[in-house]
């Protein structure tokens, strides 16, 4: 009897110790957070340059970096691809030249010494924005002999061959992408770096642009282990976007089960070898589907069998808050990235494209009220888990004390506007006609037409007012997220 009693007590003690360890682990998950460890450069906060220029106004002079593109007589054109239901627009690609002028302490001029000069593949980029008068560009820098991959340091953002020049047009403030990407970069790892610059194409001034890292595998971007040819497994980056029937599109579980947003699909960004290696594509589909099957199962919230064992929960929480706060409602549907290192868990991000954020969405007005990210891919189920909802609420409250604080954001806007200074005036000499909505196409203005702001000052005031009202509304209503995890809503999903 004593031996049996001893064994029972030993077993009971093991269970108690295991429970304590498990509770401690949950506590760590619930209350600790890893902030972005990368050093974020906010261009407008860097030391100023020697003020002003002594020459006359015929010489272009700016405190911003200059990016000059030459097309060498070639023409970029846009064509429509696909049927009406899934039609999209793409640009042809040309090979041109690019020069970057970025003096460290003095103003910049077109004839100054070039920090970078290289051949580049060049094309228009964007989905909706490709229709705008002010075009955005994708750049792939190449060697003089036209071979691929000439890595150069671009405006202090590190060495790489792939870059984006984002041309704010619908965003009359010019600063949404710059501000939101930088704020997100202080919160989430791998957020692309951004810098303001002024752009010339074939010696014609094109205005203020935001130079950006694109989303790519790299030690300074999305840091993943490199795929080794022949391996049956790989780290990967995928993107949710418009379904286009591309060979790199996945038939993951959410897509197969018709749970993806209508006419969207995941496509593989890295590794590109999936185009020619069906077995590699199948590995990514199955690996990603493990998370999705767990998420849509009766055990979705189970500590051992549910979604948590597959994803970096913190990234999903932060992604939700950043995009919800700024009402960036393309997130979770279009331009939505996920990545996974073979050594770790699935992350959502990096964040991308805030051009439509803060009530700048073309199709409909989005005031300070409401929460929509709860309906997006994957979040529809994540929000049914009480632990996930509580993590969102705690994290939101914490971020409102820091980078999402009202005073911080309003100061950020003022400082950025002040930094741009005369560059904004030069930009609006070229593109200022867009403040009259009757002078742009319906694809380049907000609907209804009365929503369009008619001056730069009004656009800045609108952005500020949105930030104030949105933050205060969420402060009062963030706790209503608990309704989505309430037993009355989720009992049909529970085990």
ABEGO torsion letter per residue (X at the ends): XAAAAAAAAAAAAAAAAAAAAAAAAAAAAAABBBBBABBBBBAAABBBBBBEBABBAABBBBABBBBBBBAGGBBBBBBBBEBAAABBBBBBBBBBBBBBBBBAABBBBAABBBABBBBBBBBBBEBAAAABABBBBBBBBBBAAGBBGBBBBBGGAEBBABBBBBBBAABAAGAAAAAAAAAAAAABBGBBBBBBBBBBBGGBBAEBBBBBBBBBBBAABBBBBBBBBGBABBBBBBBBBBBAGBAABBBBAAAAAGABBBGBBBBBAOBAAAAABAAAAAAAAAAAAAAAAAAABAAAABAAABAAAABBAAAAAAAAAAAAAAGBAABGABGBBBBBBAABBBBBOBBBGAAABGGABAABBBBABEBAAAABBGAAAAAABAAAAAAAAAAAAAAAABAABAAAAAAAAAAAAAAAEAAAAAAAAAAAAAABAAABBAAABBOBAAABBABAAAAAAAAAAAAAAAAAAAAAAAAAAAAAABAAAAAAABX
